[in-house]
């Protein structure tokens, strides 16, 4: 039975390191950082899916107000950091994660990025 999810990603990244003859705790720590960010990304995606781009909250004075979901911006930053780690290690995108990157989430990220650029520009 093939590994799936996070374990498959870790195994793939570790195999890539071994094939490049990169050894040492520094490399393992970076892989663990990548996996931590992977979990964080998954949680942010769930939050965005549940609450959306904006959500209603109650202000201190008891008035309903709408706020942007901070995880939208944070998700973009986490993804950028994950890509930097892969680049630093000179690794390719884990094959187990390829389905995620080629899924609807990539389309969502692109739309979010364009929306955020319009808001800030």
C-alpha positions in Angstrom: 0.0 0.0 0.0 1.4 3.4 -1.0 2.0 6.1 1.5 -0.4 9.1 1.3 -0.5 12.7 2.4 2.1 14.1 4.8 4.1 10.8 5.2 4.4 10.4 1.4 5.6 14.0 1.1 8.2 13.5 3.8 9.4 10.3 2.2 9.6 11.9 -1.3 11.6 14.9 0.0 13.9 12.7 2.0 14.5 10.5 -1.0 15.3 13.6 -3.1 17.8 14.7 -0.4 19.4 11.3 -0.4 19.7 11.2 -4.2 21.6 14.6 -4.0 23.8 13.2 -1.2 22.6 15.9 1.2 22.9 14.7 4.8 22.7 16.4 8.1 20.4 17.7 10.7 20.1 21.1 8.9 18.4 19.4 5.9 16.1 17.3 8.1 15.1 20.4 10.1 14.2 22.2 6.9 12.1 19.2 5.8 10.3 19.3 9.2 9.7 23.0 8.8 8.2 22.3 5.4 5.9 19.7 6.9 4.9 22.1 9.7 4.0 24.7 7.1 2.1 22.0 5.2 -0.1 21.3 8.2 -0.6 25.0 8.8 -1.6 25.5 5.1 -4.1 22.7 5.4 -5.7 24.3 8.5 -5.8 27.7 6.8 -7.5 26.2 3.7 -10.1 24.6 5.9 -10.8 27.9 7.6 -11.1 29.8 4.3 -13.4 27.1 3.0 -15.6 27.3 6.2 -15.6 31.1 6.7 -14.9 32.4 3.2 -12.9 35.4 2.2 -14.8 37.6 4.7 -16.7 36.8 7.8 -19.1 38.5 10.2 -18.1 39.2 13.7 -19.4 41.3 16.6 -17.6 44.4 17.5 -16.9 45.4 21.1 -19.9 47.8 21.0 -22.2 45.0 19.9 -22.4 45.9 16.2 -22.1 43.2 13.5 -19.2 43.9 11.3 -17.6 42.2 8.4 -13.8 41.5 8.4 -11.5 40.0 5.9 -10.3 36.5 6.7 -6.6 36.9 7.7 -5.9 33.4 6.6 -6.2 34.5 3.0 -3.1 36.7 3.3 -1.4 34.2 5.6 -2.0 31.3 3.2 -0.1 33.1 0.4 2.8 33.8 2.8 2.9 30.2 3.9 2.9 28.9 0.4 5.7 31.3 -0.5 7.8 30.1 2.4 7.2 26.5 1.5 8.5 27.2 -2.1 11.5 29.0 -0.6 12.4 25.9 1.5 12.1 23.7 -1.6 14.3 26.1 -3.5 16.9 26.3 -0.7 17.1 22.5 -0.7 17.2 22.4 -4.5 14.2 20.0 -4.4 11.3 19.6 -6.6 7.7 19.7 -5.6 6.9 16.4 -3.8 5.0 14.1 -6.1 2.4 13.4 -3.4 1.6 17.1 -3.2 1.4 17.5 -6.9 -2.3 16.8 -6.9 -2.9 19.5 -4.4 -0.9 22.0 -6.4 -2.7 21.1 -9.6 -6.1 21.1 -8.0 -8.7 23.8 -7.6 -6.7 25.3 -4.7 -4.2 26.7 -7.3 -7.0 28.4 -9.1 -8.3 29.8 -5.8 -4.8 31.1 -4.9 -4.5 32.8 -8.3 -8.0 34.4 -7.8 -7.1 35.5 -4.3 -3.8 37.0 -5.4 -5.6 39.0 -8.1 -8.2 40.2 -5.7 -5.6 41.2 -3.1 -3.7 43.1 -5.8 -6.8 45.0 -6.8 -7.5 45.9 -3.1 -4.0 47.1 -2.4 -3.5 48.8 -5.8 
